């Protein structure tokens, strides 16, 4: 197990998937300790820093990478295990934007209502109590919220030389904004180019399902990931696994189609793992599946479909890749004691 460090300078951050040279090359089974900036590039430092005034749109949502993974080839599956995700500053930021979010007019769905006010909420992050401090700007109410750090944007280079802005989620991953991408989970991404070209960013100290206002508690992170390559295992869409669930994703508009993609992927995966035909798997998913929204605000919406792993019996996804990466993570943690 080799351990690498990736701490990009401001000029090193990427704003696209594809079209960039790698910052680091690693091997399957390696660990990467990396830092990520918040979605505002660290420029929003107080409630008076209005994002549209201090951040250029082209510099929103910087990601760390790309990381070249030796041996990853088109048709393979890249496994990314989140060993740890910890806020690197004592604050996080959330906001409303005039034409962004699920409950307002947007550029794609204009209405006659006035755009929302652009307002900033500044959260103090306490790593000892593992909480974030919410303070209402209207009546002074204060509530401590439990931290649940995640990475909203994780992806690989798209196929056919395509270059995509990091804000759009699709088959290559990207800005899916699912809280399921937390420490202890493994994300599976289809490899489209040699080396996969993995990038990670958009840390949220926590986020509700759907990211309804368009932002989580945006925070810079110190994270640790472990990577592996599953030869010839590429799925059509990103998948996730933790100790309790297998999960599939779909990212598109309308939300109904994102839901359908994620559910179809889960039925297919369940059929593959259990040996059931598609209608039996469809029935099982219909009765036991969960369907959390990941985001309903990005250029593409993202839905997640989940199935408890105990229903799969002894079957293990990708030959037990998640379990192997959990062991790598445990060995890394033990080496740090």
Secondary structure as UniProt FT lines:
FT   STRAND          3..6
FT   HELIX           10..12
FT   STRAND          16..17
FT   STRAND          24..26
FT   TURN            28..29
FT   STRAND          31..36
FT   TURN            39..42
FT   TURN            47..48
FT   HELIX           51..54
FT   HELIX           57..59
FT   STRAND          63..69
FT   TURN            70..71
FT   TURN            74..75
FT   STRAND          77..87
FT   STRAND          91..97
FT   TURN            98..99
FT   TURN            102..103
FT   STRAND          119..126
FT   TURN            127..130
FT   STRAND          131..135
FT   TURN            137..139
FT   STRAND          142..146
FT   STRAND          150..155
FT   TURN            160..161
FT   STRAND          164..165
FT   TURN            166..167
FT   TURN            171..172
FT   STRAND          173..174
FT   TURN            179..180
FT   TURN            183..184
FT   STRAND          186..190
FT   TURN            194..195
FT   STRAND          198..204
FT   TURN            212..213
FT   STRAND          221..230
FT   TURN            231..232
FT   STRAND          239..241
FT   STRAND          245..252
FT   HELIX           255..274
FT   HELIX           278..288
FT   STRAND          293..295
FT   STRAND          301..308
FT   HELIX           309..312
FT   TURN            313..314
FT   HELIX           317..319
FT   HELIX           321..335
//
